[in-house]
Amino acid sequence: MAFAGMLSDEDIKAAVQACQAADSFEYKTFFKACGLASKSADEVKKAFLIIDQDNSGFIEEEELKLFLQNFSATARALTEKETKAFLSAGDSDGDGKIGIEEFAALVKA
């Protein structure tokens, strides 16, 4: 598990289960439920590095689509609508991707 030792397995499981249904993912609720919202800046940075699968320094749309699978291998992919809404909420500079500072702001929102 990518977040083992950083987040509680129970919190992750509950957070992923809470958004099992299509179009039920809400990033603010998820970050609070899994415990990431209460983590330090360094821990949020580590989370970003896990989610940034291609190590580009940004979380792109395709990585956002598979966001939940970083927390649980059996989690569903986000729907197109959820992915676009998540990207829109995090992409404050309009470049079509989420950088580390944008991600940190999203987690703490």
MOPAC internal coordinates of N, CA, C and O (Angstrom, degrees):
PM7 1SCF
backbone

  N    0.0000 0     0.00 0     0.00 0    0    0    0
  C    1.4628 1     0.00 0     0.00 0    1    0    0
  C    1.5294 1   109.07 1     0.00 0    2    1    0
  O    1.2310 1   120.76 1   -54.83 1    3    2    1
  N    1.2911 1   116.15 1   125.17 1    3    2    1
  C    1.4624 1   122.44 1  -175.24 1    5    3    2
  C    1.5342 1   113.01 1   -61.21 1    6    5    3
  O    1.2310 1   120.55 1   149.03 1    7    6    5
  N    1.3203 1   116.55 1   -30.97 1    7    6    5
  C    1.4657 1   119.89 1  -176.01 1    9    7    6
  C    1.5275 1   112.81 1  -103.14 1   10    9    7
  O    1.2310 1   120.05 1  -168.08 1   11   10    9
  N    1.3308 1   117.52 1    11.92 1   11   10    9
  C    1.4642 1   121.44 1   178.99 1   13   11   10
  C    1.5246 1   108.93 1   -59.21 1   14   13   11
  O    1.2310 1   121.04 1   -44.81 1   15   14   13
  N    1.3200 1   115.62 1   135.19 1   15   14   13
  C    1.4548 1   120.10 1  -179.91 1   17   15   14
  C    1.5156 1   113.57 1    86.94 1   18   17   15
  O    1.2310 1   120.16 1   160.93 1   19   18   17
  N    1.3233 1   117.31 1   -19.07 1   19   18   17
  C    1.4624 1   121.10 1   179.11 1   21   19   18
  C    1.5274 1   110.21 1  -101.35 1   22   21   19
  O    1.2310 1   121.29 1   136.41 1   23   22   21
  N    1.3290 1   115.13 1   -43.59 1   23   22   21
  C    1.4642 1   121.36 1  -179.48 1   25   23   22
  C    1.5257 1   108.87 1  -124.15 1   26   25   23
  O    1.2310 1   120.42 1   -28.48 1   27   26   25
  N    1.3076 1   116.79 1   151.52 1   27   26   25
  C    1.4579 1   120.21 1   179.90 1   29   27   26
  C    1.5331 1   110.40 1   -73.98 1   30   29   27
  O    1.2310 1   121.18 1   -42.43 1   31   30   29
  N    1.3337 1   115.35 1   137.57 1   31   30   29
  C    1.4684 1   120.87 1   179.08 1   33   31   30
  C    1.5303 1   110.89 1   -57.62 1   34   33   31
  O    1.2310 1   120.98 1   141.66 1   35   34   33
  N    1.3248 1   115.73 1   -38.34 1   35   34   33
  C    1.4741 1   119.50 1  -179.48 1   37   35   34
  C    1.5384 1   111.08 1   -65.73 1   38   37   35
  O    1.2310 1   120.86 1   138.03 1   39   38   37
  N    1.3317 1   115.97 1   -41.97 1   39   38   37
  C    1.4700 1   119.90 1   179.40 1   41   39   38
  C    1.5275 1   110.81 1   -64.72 1   42   41   39
  O    1.2310 1   120.81 1   137.45 1   43   42   41
  N    1.3387 1   116.06 1   -42.55 1   43   42   41
  C    1.4646 1   119.61 1   178.66 1   45   43   42
  C    1.5246 1   110.24 1   -61.94 1   46   45   43
  O    1.2310 1   120.77 1   132.27 1   47   46   45
  N    1.3233 1   116.13 1   -47.73 1   47   46   45
  C    1.4721 1   120.65 1  -178.81 1   49   47   46
  C    1.5310 1   110.72 1   -58.44 1   50   49   47
  O    1.2310 1   120.43 1   134.41 1   51   50   49
  N    1.3287 1   116.79 1   -45.59 1   51   50   49
  C    1.4710 1   121.23 1  -179.87 1   53   51   50
  C    1.5263 1   110.99 1   -64.44 1   54   53   51
  O    1.2310 1   120.38 1   138.31 1   55   54   53
  N    1.3346 1   116.88 1   -41.69 1   55   54   53
  C    1.4686 1   121.21 1  -178.90 1   57   55   54
  C    1.5287 1   110.81 1   -64.92 1   58   57   55
  O    1.2310 1   120.30 1   136.82 1   59   58   57
  N    1.3235 1   117.03 1   -43.18 1   59   58   57
  C    1.4706 1   121.30 1   179.71 1   61   59   58
  C    1.5258 1   110.26 1   -68.02 1   62   61   59
  O    1.2310 1   120.28 1   138.18 1   63   62   61
  N    1.3401 1   117.07 1   -41.82 1   63   62   61
  C    1.4659 1   120.33 1   179.57 1   65   63   62
  C    1.5260 1   111.72 1   -63.80 1   66   65   63
  O    1.2310 1   120.63 1   145.99 1   67   66   65
  N    1.3129 1   116.40 1   -34.01 1   67   66   65
  C    1.4685 1   120.44 1  -177.59 1   69   67   66
  C    1.5267 1   112.20 1   -66.09 1   70   69   67
  O    1.2310 1   120.06 1   161.48 1   71   70   69
  N    1.3244 1   117.49 1   -18.52 1   71   70   69
  C    1.4668 1   119.71 1  -179.61 1   73   71   70
  C    1.5286 1   111.70 1  -123.73 1   74   73   71
  O    1.2310 1   120.99 1  -144.82 1   75   74   73
  N    1.3238 1   115.70 1    35.18 1   75   74   73
  C    1.4665 1   121.28 1   179.45 1   77   75   74
  C    1.5211 1   112.87 1   -66.61 1   78   77   75
  O    1.2310 1   120.85 1   143.09 1   79   78   77
  N    1.3086 1   115.98 1   -36.91 1   79   78   77
  C    1.4700 1   119.65 1  -177.73 1   81   79   78
  C    1.5308 1   109.99 1   -72.87 1   82   81   79
  O    1.2310 1   120.91 1   -35.86 1   83   82   81
  N    1.3149 1   115.86 1   144.14 1   83   82   81
  C    1.4689 1   121.04 1   177.64 1   85   83   82
  C    1.5217 1   109.72 1   -56.39 1   86   85   83
  O    1.2310 1   120.31 1   -39.71 1   87   86   85
  N    1.3086 1   117.02 1   140.29 1   87   86   85
  C    1.4623 1   124.87 1   178.72 1   89   87   86
  C    1.5274 1   113.90 1    63.11 1   90   89   87
  O    1.2310 1   120.46 1  -155.26 1   91   90   89
  N    1.3450 1   116.73 1    24.74 1   91   90   89
  C    1.4720 1   119.90 1   177.37 1   93   91   90
  C    1.5317 1   111.77 1  -107.13 1   94   93   91
  O    1.2310 1   119.70 1   178.55 1   95   94   93
  N    1.3421 1   118.18 1    -1.45 1   95   94   93
  C    1.4645 1   121.28 1  -178.56 1   97   95   94
  C    1.5221 1   111.00 1   -74.58 1   98   97   95
  O    1.2310 1   120.68 1   -50.11 1   99   98   97
  N    1.3198 1   116.31 1   129.89 1   99   98   97
  C    1.4672 1   123.08 1   176.50 1  101   99   98
  C    1.5285 1   105.93 1  -134.75 1  102  101   99
  O    1.2310 1   120.41 1   -68.39 1  103  102  101
  N    1.3144 1   116.83 1   111.61 1  103  102  101
  C    1.4661 1   120.68 1  -170.41 1  105  103  102
  C    1.5231 1   113.92 1   -57.12 1  106  105  103
  O    1.2310 1   118.98 1   139.74 1  107  106  105
  N    1.3268 1   119.55 1   -40.26 1  107  106  105
  C    1.4696 1   120.87 1  -178.49 1  109  107  106
  C    1.5218 1   110.13 1   -61.82 1  110  109  107
  O    1.2310 1   120.88 1   133.15 1  111  110  109
  N    1.3323 1   115.93 1   -46.85 1  111  110  109
  C    1.4680 1   121.73 1   178.95 1  113  111  110
  C    1.5211 1   110.26 1   -61.92 1  114  113  111
  O    1.2310 1   120.84 1   136.44 1  115  114  113
  N    1.3328 1   116.00 1   -43.56 1  115  114  113
  C    1.4670 1   120.47 1  -178.33 1  117  115  114
  C    1.5276 1   111.11 1   -63.43 1  118  117  115
  O    1.2310 1   119.87 1   132.15 1  119  118  117
  N    1.3325 1   117.86 1   -47.85 1  119  118  117
  C    1.4657 1   120.82 1  -178.30 1  121  119  118
  C    1.5273 1   111.45 1   -62.04 1  122  121  119
  O    1.2310 1   120.10 1   144.55 1  123  122  121
  N    1.3305 1   117.42 1   -35.45 1  123  122  121
  C    1.4694 1   120.77 1   177.31 1  125  123  122
  C    1.5281 1   109.80 1   -70.77 1  126  125  123
  O    1.2310 1   120.54 1   133.37 1  127  126  125
  N    1.3418 1   116.57 1   -46.63 1  127  126  125
  C    1.4629 1   121.12 1  -175.51 1  129  127  126
  C    1.5290 1   112.62 1   -64.45 1  130  129  127
  O    1.2310 1   119.95 1   140.82 1  131  130  129
  N    1.3200 1   117.69 1   -39.18 1  131  130  129
  C    1.4743 1   119.86 1  -178.49 1  133  131  130
  C    1.5208 1   111.77 1   -81.12 1  134  133  131
  O    1.2310 1   120.00 1   166.53 1  135  134  133
  N    1.3191 1   117.61 1   -13.47 1  135  134  133
  C    1.4588 1   121.88 1   176.97 1  137  135  134
  C    1.5198 1   114.57 1    97.25 1  138  137  135
  O    1.2310 1   120.12 1   177.65 1  139  138  137
  N    1.3285 1   117.37 1    -2.35 1  139  138  137
  C    1.4708 1   119.90 1  -177.44 1  141  139  138
  C    1.5243 1   112.13 1   -67.38 1  142  141  139
  O    1.2310 1   120.03 1   147.47 1  143  142  141
  N    1.3235 1   117.56 1   -32.53 1  143  142  141
  C    1.4666 1   121.59 1  -177.33 1  145  143  142
  C    1.5306 1   112.00 1   -62.00 1  146  145  143
  O    1.2310 1   120.11 1   154.62 1  147  146  145
  N    1.3132 1   117.39 1   -25.38 1  147  146  145
  C    1.4706 1   120.23 1  -177.59 1  149  147  146
  C    1.5278 1   112.47 1   -98.43 1  150  149  147
  O    1.2310 1   119.90 1  -172.61 1  151  150  149
  N    1.3157 1   117.79 1     7.39 1  151  150  149
  C    1.4635 1   121.43 1  -178.49 1  153  151  150
  C    1.5272 1   111.80 1   -85.24 1  154  153  151
  O    1.2310 1   121.15 1   -17.12 1  155  154  153
  N    1.3262 1   115.40 1   162.88 1  155  154  153
  C    1.4680 1   121.35 1   179.67 1  157  155  154
  C    1.5262 1   110.70 1   -71.19 1  158  157  155
  O    1.2310 1   120.98 1   -14.00 1  159  158  157
  N    1.3189 1   115.73 1   166.00 1  159  158  157
  C    1.4678 1   121.29 1   178.05 1  161  159  158
  C    1.5253 1   110.98 1   -58.32 1  162  161  159
  O    1.2310 1   120.02 1   140.65 1  163  162  161
  N    1.3261 1   117.58 1   -39.35 1  163  162  161
  C    1.4710 1   121.15 1   178.94 1  165  163  162
  C    1.5240 1   111.36 1   -64.60 1  166  165  163
  O    1.2310 1   120.44 1   139.65 1  167  166  165
  N    1.3320 1   116.77 1   -40.35 1  167  166  165
  C    1.4651 1   120.12 1   179.71 1  169  167  166
  C    1.5239 1   111.03 1   -69.11 1  170  169  167
  O    1.2310 1   120.24 1   143.19 1  171  170  169
  N    1.3269 1   117.15 1   -36.81 1  171  170  169
  C    1.4655 1   120.90 1   176.77 1  173  171  170
  C    1.5289 1   109.08 1   -65.00 1  174  173  171
  O    1.2310 1   120.26 1   141.87 1  175  174  173
  N    1.3296 1   117.10 1   -38.13 1  175  174  173
  C    1.4637 1   120.86 1   177.13 1  177  175  174
  C    1.5334 1   110.62 1   -63.23 1  178  177  175
  O    1.2310 1   120.44 1   138.37 1  179  178  177
  N    1.3285 1   116.77 1   -41.63 1  179  178  177
  C    1.4704 1   120.70 1   177.61 1  181  179  178
  C    1.5315 1   110.15 1   -61.86 1  182  181  179
  O    1.2310 1   120.42 1   139.79 1  183  182  181
  N    1.3326 1   116.80 1   -40.21 1  183  182  181
  C    1.4685 1   120.93 1   178.15 1  185  183  182
  C    1.5234 1   110.09 1   -62.35 1  186  185  183
  O    1.2310 1   120.64 1   137.23 1  187  186  185
  N    1.3189 1   116.38 1   -42.77 1  187  186  185
  C    1.4691 1   121.14 1   178.06 1  189  187  186
  C    1.5267 1   110.07 1   -57.37 1  190  189  187
  O    1.2310 1   120.37 1   134.60 1  191  190  189
  N    1.3189 1   116.90 1   -45.40 1  191  190  189
  C    1.4602 1   121.62 1  -178.28 1  193  191  190
  C    1.5312 1   112.06 1   -63.80 1  194  193  191
  O    1.2310 1   120.11 1   148.25 1  195  194  193
  N    1.3210 1   117.39 1   -31.75 1  195  194  193
  C    1.4700 1   121.69 1   175.97 1  197  195  194
  C    1.5306 1   109.89 1   -69.44 1  198  197  195
  O    1.2310 1   120.53 1   135.47 1  199  198  197
  N    1.3152 1   116.60 1   -44.53 1  199  198  197
  C    1.4708 1   121.68 1  -176.39 1  201  199  198
  C    1.5290 1   111.44 1   -72.44 1  202  201  199
  O    1.2310 1   120.48 1   149.58 1  203  202  201
  N    1.3320 1   116.69 1   -30.42 1  203  202  201
  C    1.4697 1   121.97 1   177.58 1  205  203  202
  C    1.5354 1   108.33 1   -76.25 1  206  205  203
  O    1.2310 1   120.94 1  -104.17 1  207  206  205
  N    1.3214 1   115.80 1    75.83 1  207  206  205
  C    1.4669 1   122.99 1  -173.01 1  209  207  206
  C    1.5279 1   113.87 1   -57.47 1  210  209  207
  O    1.2310 1   119.87 1   143.24 1  211  210  209
  N    1.3235 1   117.86 1   -36.76 1  211  210  209
  C    1.4656 1   120.25 1  -176.71 1  213  211  210
  C    1.5369 1   113.00 1   -92.91 1  214  213  211
  O    1.2310 1   120.91 1  -173.72 1  215  214  213
  N    1.3257 1   115.87 1     6.28 1  215  214  213
  C    1.4790 1   121.71 1   178.16 1  217  215  214
  C    1.5210 1   113.49 1    54.41 1  218  217  215
  O    1.2310 1   120.83 1  -143.27 1  219  218  217
  N    1.3271 1   116.03 1    36.73 1  219  218  217
  C    1.4673 1   121.07 1  -179.37 1  221  219  218
  C    1.5271 1   112.60 1   -84.08 1  222  221  219
  O    1.2310 1   120.76 1   167.25 1  223  222  221
  N    1.3395 1   116.15 1   -12.75 1  223  222  221
  C    1.4606 1   120.09 1  -175.28 1  225  223  222
  C    1.5189 1   111.64 1    90.71 1  226  225  223
  O    1.2310 1   121.04 1  -176.89 1  227  226  225
  N    1.3282 1   115.61 1     3.11 1  227  226  225
  C    1.4676 1   122.31 1   179.06 1  229  227  226
  C    1.5250 1   109.32 1  -141.12 1  230  229  227
  O    1.2310 1   121.26 1   -26.24 1  231  230  229
  N    1.3288 1   115.19 1   153.76 1  231  230  229
  C    1.4620 1   120.43 1   171.56 1  233  231  230
  C    1.5225 1   105.86 1  -102.25 1  234  233  231
  O    1.2310 1   120.97 1   -68.41 1  235  234  233
  N    1.3230 1   115.76 1   111.59 1  235  234  233
  C    1.4678 1   120.91 1  -179.38 1  237  235  234
  C    1.5179 1   110.23 1   -91.41 1  238  237  235
  O    1.2310 1   121.46 1    -6.37 1  239  238  237
  N    1.3205 1   114.82 1   173.63 1  239  238  237
  C    1.4644 1   121.86 1  -175.82 1  241  239  238
  C    1.5278 1   112.71 1   -54.65 1  242  241  239
  O    1.2310 1   119.79 1   136.08 1  243  242  241
  N    1.3212 1   118.01 1   -43.92 1  243  242  241
  C    1.4720 1   121.00 1  -178.65 1  245  243  242
  C    1.5292 1   111.17 1   -63.62 1  246  245  243
  O    1.2310 1   120.38 1   143.03 1  247  246  245
  N    1.3396 1   116.88 1   -36.97 1  247  246  245
  C    1.4683 1   120.46 1   177.31 1  249  247  246
  C    1.5249 1   110.75 1   -70.18 1  250  249  247
  O    1.2310 1   120.27 1   145.13 1  251  250  249
  N    1.3232 1   117.09 1   -34.87 1  251  250  249
  C    1.4687 1   120.20 1   176.74 1  253  251  250
  C    1.5218 1   111.04 1   -65.75 1  254  253  251
  O    1.2310 1   120.71 1   140.76 1  255  254  253
  N    1.3157 1   116.25 1   -39.24 1  255  254  253
  C    1.4704 1   120.66 1  -179.87 1  257  255  254
  C    1.5291 1   110.19 1   -56.50 1  258  257  255
  O    1.2310 1   120.55 1   142.77 1  259  258  257
  N    1.3299 1   116.56 1   -37.23 1  259  258  257
  C    1.4661 1   122.19 1  -178.33 1  261  259  258
  C    1.5349 1   112.46 1   -97.99 1  262  261  259
  O    1.2310 1   120.77 1  -163.68 1  263  262  261
  N    1.3233 1   116.13 1    16.32 1  263  262  261
  C    1.4660 1   123.70 1  -175.95 1  265  263  262
  C    1.5268 1   113.39 1   -49.75 1  266  265  263
  O    1.2310 1   119.93 1   129.36 1  267  266  265
  N    1.3333 1   117.73 1   -50.64 1  267  266  265
  C    1.4619 1   120.78 1  -175.17 1  269  267  266
  C    1.5212 1   112.38 1   -64.56 1  270  269  267
  O    1.2310 1   120.26 1   152.32 1  271  270  269
  N    1.3242 1   117.11 1   -27.68 1  271  270  269
  C    1.4599 1   120.92 1  -178.63 1  273  271  270
  C    1.5263 1   112.19 1   -70.06 1  274  273  271
  O    1.2310 1   119.82 1   163.95 1  275  274  273
  N    1.3254 1   117.94 1   -16.05 1  275  274  273
  C    1.4610 1   121.36 1   172.05 1  277  275  274
  C    1.5246 1   110.69 1   -68.18 1  278  277  275
  O    1.2310 1   120.99 1   153.18 1  279  278  277
  N    1.2978 1   115.71 1   -26.82 1  279  278  277
  C    1.4662 1   121.61 1  -177.97 1  281  279  278
  C    1.5264 1   111.88 1   -93.34 1  282  281  279
  O    1.2310 1   120.44 1   144.99 1  283  282  281
  N    1.3314 1   116.76 1   -35.01 1  283  282  281
  C    1.4584 1   122.40 1  -179.98 1  285  283  282
  C    1.5222 1   108.40 1  -149.14 1  286  285  283
  O    1.2310 1   120.60 1   -57.27 1  287  286  285
  N    1.3275 1   116.46 1   122.73 1  287  286  285
  C    1.4680 1   121.36 1  -176.19 1  289  287  286
  C    1.5274 1   112.55 1   -58.72 1  290  289  287
  O    1.2310 1   120.49 1   152.83 1  291  290  289
  N    1.3221 1   116.67 1   -27.17 1  291  290  289
  C    1.4672 1   120.22 1  -177.63 1  293  291  290
  C    1.5288 1   113.22 1   -92.95 1  294  293  291
  O    1.2310 1   120.18 1  -178.75 1  295  294  293
  N    1.3218 1   117.27 1     1.25 1  295  294  293
  C    1.4767 1   120.67 1  -179.37 1  297  295  294
  C    1.5284 1   110.37 1   -67.86 1  298  297  295
  O    1.2310 1   121.52 1   -23.84 1  299  298  297
  N    1.3099 1   114.69 1   156.16 1  299  298  297
  C    1.4690 1   120.44 1  -179.82 1  301  299  298
  C    1.5257 1   110.54 1   -78.19 1  302  301  299
  O    1.2310 1   121.24 1   -18.21 1  303  302  301
  N    1.3157 1   115.24 1   161.79 1  303  302  301
  C    1.4652 1   120.49 1   171.18 1  305  303  302
  C    1.5240 1   107.52 1   -78.08 1  306  305  303
  O    1.2310 1   120.31 1   -28.00 1  307  306  305
  N    1.3083 1   117.01 1   152.00 1  307  306  305
  C    1.4617 1   120.48 1   175.86 1  309  307  306
  C    1.5293 1   108.66 1   -71.17 1  310  309  307
  O    1.2310 1   120.85 1   -30.69 1  311  310  309
  N    1.3104 1   115.98 1   149.31 1  311  310  309
  C    1.4596 1   120.03 1   176.41 1  313  311  310
  C    1.5308 1   108.73 1   -71.91 1  314  313  311
  O    1.2310 1   120.96 1   -13.39 1  315  314  313
  N    1.3140 1   115.77 1   166.61 1  315  314  313
  C    1.4677 1   121.09 1   177.82 1  317  315  314
  C    1.5326 1   109.85 1   -57.11 1  318  317  315
  O    1.2310 1   121.11 1   136.00 1  319  318  317
  N    1.3278 1   115.48 1   -44.00 1  319  318  317
  C    1.4674 1   121.57 1  -178.99 1  321  319  318
  C    1.5325 1   111.02 1   -62.55 1  322  321  319
  O    1.2310 1   120.28 1   134.53 1  323  322  321
  N    1.3332 1   117.07 1   -45.47 1  323  322  321
  C    1.4666 1   121.52 1   179.54 1  325  323  322
  C    1.5301 1   110.83 1   -64.84 1  326  325  323
  O    1.2310 1   121.02 1   137.26 1  327  326  325
  N    1.3310 1   115.65 1   -42.74 1  327  326  325
  C    1.4647 1   120.61 1  -179.31 1  329  327  326
  C    1.5219 1   110.36 1   -61.43 1  330  329  327
  O    1.2310 1   120.41 1   133.28 1  331  330  329
  N    1.3352 1   116.82 1   -46.72 1  331  330  329
  C    1.4750 1   120.98 1  -179.40 1  333  331  330
  C    1.5287 1   110.51 1   -63.49 1  334  333  331
  O    1.2310 1   120.00 1   138.01 1  335  334  333
  N    1.3385 1   117.61 1   -41.99 1  335  334  333
  C    1.4681 1   121.44 1  -179.55 1  337  335  334
  C    1.5302 1   110.78 1   -65.73 1  338  337  335
  O    1.2310 1   120.43 1   139.30 1  339  338  337
  N    1.3244 1   116.78 1   -40.70 1  339  338  337
  C    1.4705 1   122.82 1   178.95 1  341  339  338
  C    1.5297 1   109.64 1   -64.01 1  342  341  339
  O    1.2310 1   120.47 1   133.48 1  343  342  341
  N    1.3264 1   116.71 1   -46.52 1  343  342  341
  C    1.4638 1   121.75 1   179.03 1  345  343  342
  C    1.5293 1   110.51 1   -62.36 1  346  345  343
  O    1.2310 1   120.91 1   135.26 1  347  346  345
  N    1.3075 1   115.87 1   -44.74 1  347  346  345
  C    1.4602 1   120.91 1  -179.34 1  349  347  346
  C    1.5344 1   111.23 1   -61.74 1  350  349  347
  O    1.2310 1   120.72 1   139.66 1  351  350  349
  N    1.3414 1   116.23 1   -40.34 1  351  350  349
  C    1.4634 1   120.82 1  -179.40 1  353  351  350
  C    1.5252 1   111.50 1   -67.50 1  354  353  351
  O    1.2310 1   120.20 1   146.01 1  355  354  353
  N    1.3304 1   117.23 1   -33.99 1  355  354  353
  C    1.4580 1   120.31 1  -175.01 1  357  355  354
  C    1.5125 1   115.63 1   -94.02 1  358  357  355
  O    1.2310 1   120.19 1   157.19 1  359  358  357
  N    1.3196 1   117.24 1   -22.81 1  359  358  357
  C    1.4668 1   121.76 1  -174.19 1  361  359  358
  C    1.5276 1   110.77 1   -86.90 1  362  361  359
  O    1.2310 1   120.97 1  -100.81 1  363  362  361
  N    1.3293 1   115.74 1    79.19 1  363  362  361
  C    1.4674 1   119.66 1  -174.62 1  365  363  362
  C    1.5287 1   113.27 1   -73.85 1  366  365  363
  O    1.2310 1   119.41 1   158.08 1  367  366  365
  N    1.3292 1   118.73 1   -21.92 1  367  366  365
  C    1.4636 1   119.85 1  -179.73 1  369  367  366
  C    1.5336 1   113.61 1   -98.89 1  370  369  367
  O    1.2310 1   120.63 1  -179.32 1  371  370  369
  N    1.3454 1   116.39 1     0.68 1  371  370  369
  C    1.4598 1   119.98 1   173.63 1  373  371  370
  C    1.5158 1   115.94 1    72.91 1  374  373  371
  O    1.2310 1   119.86 1  -158.59 1  375  374  373
  N    1.3483 1   117.88 1    21.41 1  375  374  373
  C    1.4673 1   119.34 1  -179.07 1  377  375  374
  C    1.5320 1   113.50 1   -91.43 1  378  377  375
  O    1.2310 1   120.21 1  -177.02 1  379  378  377
  N    1.3275 1   117.21 1     2.98 1  379  378  377
  C    1.4623 1   120.49 1   175.97 1  381  379  378
  C    1.5151 1   114.78 1    85.21 1  382  381  379
  O    1.2310 1   120.68 1  -168.05 1  383  382  381
  N    1.3324 1   116.31 1    11.95 1  383  382  381
  C    1.4583 1   120.90 1   178.50 1  385  383  382
  C    1.5245 1   109.00 1  -153.26 1  386  385  383
  O    1.2310 1   120.91 1   -13.69 1  387  386  385
  N    1.3166 1   115.87 1   166.31 1  387  386  385
  C    1.4673 1   120.79 1  -177.28 1  389  387  386
  C    1.5234 1   109.46 1  -111.39 1  390  389  387
  O    1.2310 1   121.01 1   -60.54 1  391  390  389
  N    1.3314 1   115.68 1   119.46 1  391  390  389
  C    1.4603 1   121.65 1   176.63 1  393  391  390
  C    1.5225 1   110.36 1   -85.77 1  394  393  391
  O    1.2310 1   120.95 1    -4.34 1  395  394  393
  N    1.3104 1   115.79 1   175.66 1  395  394  393
  C    1.4633 1   120.45 1  -175.42 1  397  395  394
  C    1.5294 1   112.59 1   -63.19 1  398  397  395
  O    1.2310 1   120.04 1   140.33 1  399  398  397
  N    1.3325 1   117.52 1   -39.67 1  399  398  397
  C    1.4716 1   120.00 1   179.02 1  401  399  398
  C    1.5305 1   110.39 1   -68.35 1  402  401  399
  O    1.2310 1   120.91 1   140.43 1  403  402  401
  N    1.3204 1   115.87 1   -39.57 1  403  402  401
  C    1.4711 1   120.21 1   177.91 1  405  403  402
  C    1.5248 1   110.19 1   -64.10 1  406  405  403
  O    1.2310 1   120.64 1   139.42 1  407  406  405
  N    1.3345 1   116.38 1   -40.58 1  407  406  405
  C    1.4693 1   120.78 1   178.77 1  409  407  406
  C    1.5220 1   110.70 1   -63.10 1  410  409  407
  O    1.2310 1   120.61 1   135.13 1  411  410  409
  N    1.3183 1   116.44 1   -44.87 1  411  410  409
  C    1.4704 1   121.08 1   179.70 1  413  411  410
  C    1.5234 1   110.59 1   -59.41 1  414  413  411
  O    1.2310 1   120.72 1   137.73 1  415  414  413
  N    1.3340 1   116.24 1   -42.27 1  415  414  413
  C    1.4743 1   120.33 1   178.75 1  417  415  414
  C    1.5381 1   110.73 1   -65.22 1  418  417  415
  O    1.2310 1   120.65 1   142.66 1  419  418  417
  N    1.3150 1   116.36 1   -37.34 1  419  418  417
  C    1.4714 1   121.89 1  -179.83 1  421  419  418
  C    1.5334 1   110.15 1   -65.66 1  422  421  419
  O    1.2310 1   120.77 1   135.82 1  423  422  421
  N    1.3216 1   116.13 1   -44.18 1  423  422  421
  C    1.4720 1   121.44 1  -179.30 1  425  423  422
  C    1.5155 1   110.69 1   -63.44 1  426  425  423
  O    1.2310 1   120.09 1   141.64 1  427  426  425
  N    1.3324 1   117.43 1   -38.36 1  427  426  425
  C    1.4577 1   121.74 1  -176.00 1  429  427  426
  C    1.5341 1   113.18 1   -89.17 1  430  429  427
  O    1.2310 1   120.25 1   178.07 1  431  430  429
  N    1.3348 1   117.13 1    -1.93 1  431  430  429
  C    1.4710 1   121.31 1  -176.26 1  433  431  430
  C    1.5123 1   112.36 1   -62.71 1  434  433  431
  O    1.2310 1   120.10 1   180.00 1  435  434  433

